[in-house]
Amino acid sequence: MSRPPILNPQAVPVTGVDTHLPAVPAAVLSPAALRQRFAAQPAWQPEIAGDGARFAQREPAAAAVLVPLVMHESGLRLLLTRRTAHLRSHAGQISFPGGRVESEDGGVVETALRETAEEIGLHRTQIEVIGQLPIYTTVTAFEVTPVVALLRPGFTLTLDAGEVDEAFEVPLDFLMNPAHHQRHTFRWEGGERQFLSMPWHQRDAQGVLREYFIWGATAAMLRNLYRFLSA
């Protein structure tokens, strides 16, 4: 391993907040506008191509995640999951549904749809895929393709208790406003790593205010979505 893992990202100091960058205009965040943007993409470059370094002993592996946007009358909301605490990797972290590309999959879109059905019980007939974002390479050597999709509200989720602790939604306009993008610098002897976070707070079923700490690869892919929609 070339660097230590970040076990408590909330404790890593915030070194900046991108309040100087404009939010994505509301007109761009409608289902029709997103369909058009992916159908006729502008010239742009992702801001963050990956985590930087990776575990040297691991061979690259293809993976895909679904970026599911729920079409509420009040605006689009991103459906995210919190992973269960007992998993060997990324335990308790906020993530998109997704996983490794298997040999029987017909491509990254099929992987994203299959993994979404397995993890949260959302069938592919309920999902309108509208496009993809560039590959993001993680420190664990996964080459992840984000598959962006629209969902009509009213679905019922069935969570895989072995992988997913809960699912929740965050307003897309909150995530597409860089005033909510925090920059962190993790330092250790011999190096440092920067990462983004987008903390979201909402009350649970008992009325308790909780923090959903969106960070790492999930936040980086959302930042790339911001750049794509701002281009």
C-alpha positions as CSV (number, residue, x, y, z in Angstrom):
1,M,0.0,0.0,0.0
2,S,1.5,3.3,-1.0
3,R,-0.5,5.4,1.5
4,P,-2.7,4.9,4.6
5,P,-6.5,4.6,4.2
6,I,-8.7,7.5,5.3
7,L,-10.7,5.8,8.1
8,N,-12.4,9.0,9.5
9,P,-12.9,11.5,6.6
10,Q,-15.1,13.8,8.8
11,A,-12.1,14.4,11.0
12,V,-9.8,15.5,8.1
13,P,-9.5,19.3,8.1
14,V,-11.5,21.4,5.6
15,T,-9.1,23.5,3.6
16,G,-11.5,25.3,1.4
17,V,-15.1,25.7,0.2
18,D,-15.8,26.5,-3.5
19,T,-18.2,29.4,-2.9
20,H,-16.5,31.3,-5.8
21,L,-18.0,28.9,-8.4
22,P,-21.5,29.4,-9.7
23,A,-24.3,26.9,-9.2
24,V,-25.7,25.0,-12.1
25,P,-28.7,27.1,-13.3
26,A,-32.1,25.6,-12.4
27,A,-33.1,25.5,-16.1
28,V,-30.3,23.0,-16.7
29,L,-31.5,20.7,-13.9
30,S,-34.8,19.6,-15.5
31,P,-35.3,16.2,-17.0
32,A,-35.8,17.6,-20.5
33,A,-32.6,19.7,-20.2
34,L,-30.6,16.7,-19.0
35,R,-31.8,14.5,-21.8
36,Q,-30.8,17.2,-24.3
37,R,-27.4,17.7,-22.6
38,F,-26.4,14.1,-22.8
39,A,-27.8,13.7,-26.4
40,A,-25.7,16.7,-27.6
41,Q,-22.8,16.9,-25.3
42,P,-20.7,20.1,-25.1
43,A,-16.9,20.1,-25.1
44,W,-15.7,19.5,-21.6
45,Q,-13.2,17.7,-19.4
46,P,-13.8,16.0,-16.1
47,E,-12.2,17.8,-13.2
48,I,-11.2,14.6,-11.2
49,A,-10.1,11.5,-13.2
50,G,-9.6,9.4,-10.1
51,D,-8.3,9.0,-6.6
52,G,-4.7,9.6,-7.7
53,A,-2.7,6.6,-6.5
54,R,-3.9,3.0,-6.3
55,F,-3.0,-0.2,-4.5
56,A,0.0,-1.4,-6.5
57,Q,-0.8,-5.1,-6.1
58,R,-4.3,-4.9,-7.7
59,E,-5.0,-5.2,-11.4
60,P,-7.5,-2.7,-12.9
61,A,-11.1,-4.0,-13.0
62,A,-14.1,-2.5,-14.8
63,A,-17.1,-1.4,-12.7
64,A,-20.2,0.7,-13.1
65,V,-22.6,2.7,-10.9
66,L,-26.0,4.1,-11.4
67,V,-26.6,7.9,-10.8
68,P,-30.4,7.7,-10.3
69,L,-32.2,11.1,-10.5
70,V,-35.8,11.0,-9.2
71,M,-38.2,13.3,-11.1
72,H,-40.2,14.9,-8.3
73,E,-42.5,17.9,-9.0
74,S,-40.3,20.0,-6.7
75,G,-37.2,19.1,-8.7
76,L,-34.7,16.3,-9.3
77,R,-33.4,14.4,-6.3
78,L,-30.4,12.0,-6.3
79,L,-31.0,8.6,-4.8
80,L,-28.0,7.4,-2.8
81,T,-27.3,4.5,-0.5
82,R,-25.4,4.0,2.8
83,R,-23.4,0.8,2.8
84,T,-23.7,-1.5,5.8
85,A,-21.2,-1.2,8.6
86,H,-19.9,-4.8,8.4
87,L,-18.6,-4.7,4.8
88,R,-14.9,-5.3,4.3
89,S,-14.6,-2.3,2.0
90,H,-16.2,1.2,2.2
91,A,-18.3,0.2,5.2
92,G,-20.9,2.8,6.2
93,Q,-20.0,5.0,3.3
94,I,-22.4,6.9,1.0
95,S,-22.4,5.5,-2.5
96,F,-24.2,5.0,-5.7
97,P,-25.7,1.5,-6.4
98,G,-23.2,-0.4,-8.5
99,G,-20.3,-2.8,-8.7
100,R,-17.9,-4.9,-10.7
101,V,-18.6,-5.7,-14.4
102,E,-19.2,-9.4,-14.7
103,S,-18.5,-11.5,-17.8
104,E,-22.2,-12.1,-18.4
105,D,-23.0,-8.4,-18.5
106,G,-23.5,-6.8,-21.9
107,G,-21.5,-3.7,-20.9
108,V,-21.4,-1.1,-18.2
109,V,-25.0,0.0,-18.5
110,E,-26.1,-3.6,-17.9
111,T,-23.8,-3.8,-14.9
112,A,-25.3,-0.7,-13.4
113,L,-28.9,-1.9,-13.9
114,R,-28.1,-5.4,-12.6
115,E,-26.4,-4.1,-9.5
116,T,-29.1,-1.6,-8.8
117,A,-31.7,-4.3,-9.0
118,E,-29.7,-6.5,-6.6
119,E,-28.8,-3.8,-4.1
120,I,-32.0,-1.8,-3.8
121,G,-34.7,-3.8,-5.8
122,L,-35.2,-1.2,-8.5
123,H,-36.1,-2.9,-11.8
124,R,-34.6,-1.8,-15.1
125,T,-38.1,-1.1,-16.5
126,Q,-38.3,1.7,-13.9
127,I,-35.1,3.3,-15.1
128,E,-34.5,5.6,-18.1
129,V,-30.8,5.7,-18.9
130,I,-29.9,9.0,-20.4
131,G,-26.1,8.9,-20.6
132,Q,-22.7,8.2,-19.1
133,L,-19.9,10.2,-17.5
134,P,-16.1,9.5,-18.0
135,I,-14.5,6.6,-16.2
136,Y,-13.3,7.3,-12.6
137,T,-10.4,5.2,-11.3
138,T,-10.5,4.4,-7.6
139,V,-7.6,3.7,-5.2
140,T,-8.7,0.1,-5.2
141,A,-8.1,0.0,-9.0
142,F,-11.7,-0.1,-10.1
143,E,-12.4,1.8,-13.4
144,V,-15.9,3.0,-12.7
145,T,-18.3,4.3,-15.3
146,P,-21.1,6.4,-13.9
147,V,-24.4,5.7,-15.7
148,V,-26.9,8.6,-15.4
149,A,-30.6,7.8,-15.3
150,L,-34.0,9.3,-14.6
151,L,-36.6,7.6,-12.4
152,R,-40.3,8.4,-11.9
153,P,-41.3,8.6,-8.2
154,G,-43.7,6.2,-6.6
155,F,-41.4,3.1,-6.7
156,T,-40.8,0.8,-3.8
157,L,-37.2,-0.2,-2.8
158,T,-36.2,-3.6,-1.5
159,L,-32.7,-3.1,0.1
160,D,-30.2,-6.0,0.2
161,A,-29.6,-6.0,4.0
162,G,-26.2,-7.6,3.4
163,E,-24.9,-4.5,1.5
164,V,-27.2,-1.5,2.0
165,D,-28.2,-0.1,5.3
166,E,-30.5,2.6,3.9
167,A,-31.4,4.6,0.8
168,F,-32.1,8.3,0.8
169,E,-32.5,11.3,-1.6
170,V,-30.6,14.6,-1.9
171,P,-31.8,17.5,-4.0
172,L,-29.7,17.7,-7.1
173,D,-29.6,21.5,-6.9
174,F,-27.9,21.2,-3.5
175,L,-25.2,18.9,-5.0
176,M,-24.7,21.1,-8.1
177,N,-23.9,24.1,-6.0
178,P,-20.2,24.3,-5.2
179,A,-20.9,26.4,-2.1
180,H,-21.7,22.9,-0.7
181,H,-18.4,21.4,-1.9
182,Q,-15.8,21.2,0.8
183,R,-12.1,20.5,0.1
184,H,-10.1,18.4,2.6
185,T,-6.4,17.7,2.8
186,F,-5.3,14.4,4.4
187,R,-1.6,14.4,5.3
188,W,0.7,11.6,6.4
189,E,4.4,11.2,6.6
190,G,5.6,11.4,3.1
191,G,2.6,12.7,1.3
192,E,-0.9,14.2,1.2
193,R,-4.2,13.6,-0.6
194,Q,-7.0,16.0,-1.3
195,F,-10.7,15.0,-1.5
196,L,-14.1,16.6,-1.7
197,S,-17.1,16.2,0.6
198,M,-20.7,17.3,0.2
199,P,-22.3,16.8,3.7
200,W,-26.1,16.6,3.6
201,H,-28.3,16.9,6.7
202,Q,-31.9,15.6,7.0
203,R,-34.1,14.2,9.8
204,D,-34.7,10.5,10.0
205,A,-38.1,8.8,10.7
206,Q,-37.7,9.6,14.4
207,G,-37.1,13.3,13.7
208,V,-33.4,13.1,14.6
209,L,-31.2,15.4,12.4
210,R,-28.5,13.2,10.8
211,E,-25.5,13.9,8.6
212,Y,-24.9,12.0,5.4
213,F,-21.2,12.6,4.6
214,I,-20.9,12.3,0.9
215,W,-17.1,12.1,0.1
216,G,-14.4,10.4,-1.9
217,A,-15.2,8.8,-5.2
218,T,-19.0,9.5,-4.9
219,A,-18.3,13.2,-4.3
220,A,-15.7,13.3,-7.1
221,M,-18.1,11.8,-9.6
222,L,-20.7,14.3,-8.6
223,R,-18.2,17.1,-9.1
224,N,-17.6,15.8,-12.6
225,L,-21.3,15.9,-13.2
226,Y,-21.2,19.5,-12.0
227,R,-18.5,20.3,-14.6
228,F,-20.4,18.5,-17.3
229,L,-23.6,20.5,-16.6
230,S,-21.7,23.8,-16.3
231,A,-19.9,23.4,-19.6
